[in-house]
Structures are given as structure tokens and as C-alpha cells.
Amino acid sequence: MLFGPLYLDRTQSARRLSAHAPGDCVQIDLGGTTDPQFGGGPITVKGELLSVSDGHFIGDGPMIHGLSGHFGTTVVLHVQGVDILIVSIARQILDLQQFKAFGINPQDKKVVALKSMQHFRAAFEPIAGQIIVCDSGALCTPRYDRLPYRNVPRPIFPLDVNLTL
């Protein structure tokens, strides 16, 4: 859903979906809001709203055991066999409870996709058959040469990979 040149950000998406009741069929644009040049623009999805919550959870894994946290307004949307956790406050995924608290048990899934850079491994490696790290092409890409640095003296590694000393 476009509003001028801007797309709904995660906060708007979660709040808009939270106005619906579980069981409702909804359509919304997700993702691609930070900078569509990196990782692409949003995708339009249609699915069943499974749950709406305030986003609170208490960790029970090695990284945040016993600590409470919250995602703000949080919804779970079921789209073509995939459960999508949509949150208002972005956080690194560090604990299985960040899914379980909202009715998604990662241990029951064949594939779990996380938007998390590092510390997810402590909780998720023990339940994973394999971990595949992907470059989404977004702002957290490890391919620094793709980012539009302007005030960096050049040449410099890793922006310029073919440096000769």
C-alpha cells in the first residue's frame, strides 16, 4: 500500500494488522521500507491473521534467559503455509521464546528464517539441521562495496577489493 513515495514501515504494518481480528483474511505490503535500493521494495502478501498481541516475551535460552522483552504491537500472519511474525519494534532474534510466545514453535518447522546477524546461534544451532547465512542485499549486507559511502578516502579495503600494495 503506497502512501506517496513512502511504504508502510514495520510499526504501521503491525498496527494496521492489529485492527483486525484473528481469523480475518488481510492483505498488506511488507518489508522494503528502510531503503528499497538495498534488498528491494515491499512485497504484497495476503493471508490469515493468526494472532495479535502486545509483543511481550520472556527468554529461556542461553542469551536472554529470564529476561523480559517486547516487540511492541505484534501479529502473526499465515501466508501460503508460512507463519510471519510482524513486529513494531525491531530486535535481534536471540531466543526461541521470541517465536514461541506468539504461537510459533521453531522446533516444529522445517525452515526458520531469521533477520538476525549474530547471536541467534546459541539458541537456534541446537535445533537446526543446518544454518545457512544469507545476504539479503539490505543495509546489513557484509558486501560493503555495495553501500554508497561518500566520505571515505579511497582506495580502502573492503570497499575496493582489488587493492595492490
C-alpha positions in Angstrom: 0.0 0.0 0.0 1.7 3.1 -1.2 1.3 6.5 0.5 3.1 9.0 -1.7 6.7 7.8 -2.1 6.7 6.0 1.3 5.7 2.5 2.1 4.3 1.3 5.4 7.0 0.7 7.9 7.0 -2.2 10.3 5.2 -0.1 13.1 2.5 0.9 10.7 2.1 -2.6 9.3 1.8 -4.2 12.8 -0.7 -1.6 14.0 -2.8 -1.7 10.8 -3.0 -5.5 11.1 -3.8 -5.3 14.8 -7.0 -3.6 14.0 -8.2 -6.9 12.5 -9.3 -10.0 14.5 -7.6 -13.3 14.4 -9.1 -15.4 11.6 -9.5 -12.4 9.3 -8.1 -12.5 5.8 -5.9 -9.5 5.2 -3.6 -8.0 2.5 -0.7 -5.8 3.3 2.7 -4.7 1.9 5.7 -6.0 4.0 9.3 -5.1 4.0 11.5 -2.9 1.8 10.9 0.3 3.8 14.3 1.2 5.1 15.8 1.7 1.6 14.3 -0.2 -1.3 17.6 0.3 -3.2 19.1 -2.4 -0.9 17.2 -5.6 -0.8 14.3 -4.4 -2.9 10.9 -2.9 -2.1 8.0 -4.3 -0.3 6.0 -7.4 -1.3 2.3 -7.6 -1.2 1.0 -10.6 0.8 -2.5 -11.9 1.5 -3.1 -14.3 4.4 -4.9 -15.2 7.6 -4.2 -13.2 10.7 -3.4 -15.8 13.4 -2.8 -13.6 16.4 -2.4 -10.1 17.8 -0.5 -9.2 21.0 1.4 -6.6 22.9 4.6 -8.4 21.9 5.9 -9.3 25.4 8.0 -12.4 25.9 10.4 -13.8 28.5 13.6 -15.5 27.2 14.5 -19.0 28.3 17.6 -19.6 26.2 21.3 -19.1 26.7 21.4 -15.4 25.6 18.5 -13.8 27.4 17.4 -16.5 29.9 14.9 -15.0 32.4 14.9 -11.5 30.8 11.7 -10.0 29.5 11.5 -8.1 26.3 8.9 -6.9 23.9 8.4 -6.2 20.2 5.6 -3.7 20.7 2.4 -4.5 18.7 3.0 -7.9 17.3 1.0 -10.0 14.9 1.4 -13.4 13.3 0.2 -13.7 9.7 -0.1 -17.0 7.9 0.7 -16.7 4.2 0.7 -19.7 1.9 1.9 -22.1 4.6 4.4 -19.7 6.1 3.9 -18.0 9.6 5.3 -14.5 9.6 6.0 -12.6 12.8 5.4 -8.9 12.2 6.6 -6.6 15.0 6.6 -2.9 15.7 10.0 -2.8 17.5 12.9 -4.5 15.7 15.1 -6.7 17.8 17.7 -9.3 17.1 16.3 -12.8 17.4 18.2 -14.4 20.2 15.8 -16.8 21.8 13.2 -19.4 20.8 10.7 -17.7 23.1 10.7 -14.7 20.6 8.7 -17.1 18.4 7.0 -19.4 21.0 5.4 -16.6 22.9 3.4 -15.8 19.8 2.4 -19.4 18.9 5.2 -20.3 16.6 7.4 -23.2 17.7 10.6 -23.2 15.7 11.2 -26.8 16.6 8.1 -27.8 14.7 9.2 -26.0 11.5 11.3 -27.4 8.6 12.7 -24.0 7.9 13.0 -21.0 10.2 14.2 -17.7 8.6 15.6 -15.0 10.9 16.5 -11.4 10.4 19.4 -11.6 12.9 23.1 -11.1 12.4 25.0 -13.0 15.1 23.8 -14.2 18.5 20.9 -16.3 17.2 23.2 -19.3 17.1 23.2 -20.0 20.8 19.5 -20.8 20.8 19.0 -22.0 17.2 22.0 -24.2 16.4 20.9 -26.9 18.8 17.6 -27.3 17.0 18.9 -26.8 13.4 20.0 -29.4 11.0 21.8 -26.7 9.1 22.3 -22.9 9.3 22.5 -21.1 6.0 23.6 -17.4 6.3 22.1 -15.3 3.5 22.9 -11.9 2.3 19.6 -10.1 1.8 21.3 -7.3 -0.1 19.8 -5.0 2.5 21.5 -2.4 4.7 23.2 -5.0 6.9 24.9 -6.7 3.9 28.5 -7.8 4.5 29.3 -6.6 0.9 30.4 -3.2 1.9 31.3 -2.4 -1.7 27.6 -2.2 -2.5 26.9 0.6 0.0 27.0 4.2 -1.1 29.9 5.5 1.1 30.7 9.2 0.2 33.1 10.4 2.8 35.6 7.6 2.9 39.1 8.1 1.5 39.6 5.7 -1.5 41.0 3.2 -2.2 40.3 1.3 1.0 39.6 -2.3 1.8 37.0 -3.8 1.9 35.3 -1.2 -0.4 38.0 -1.6 -3.0 38.8 -5.3 -3.2 41.4 -5.3 -5.9 44.0 -3.3 -4.0 47.7 -3.7 -4.7 50.2 -2.9 -2.1 
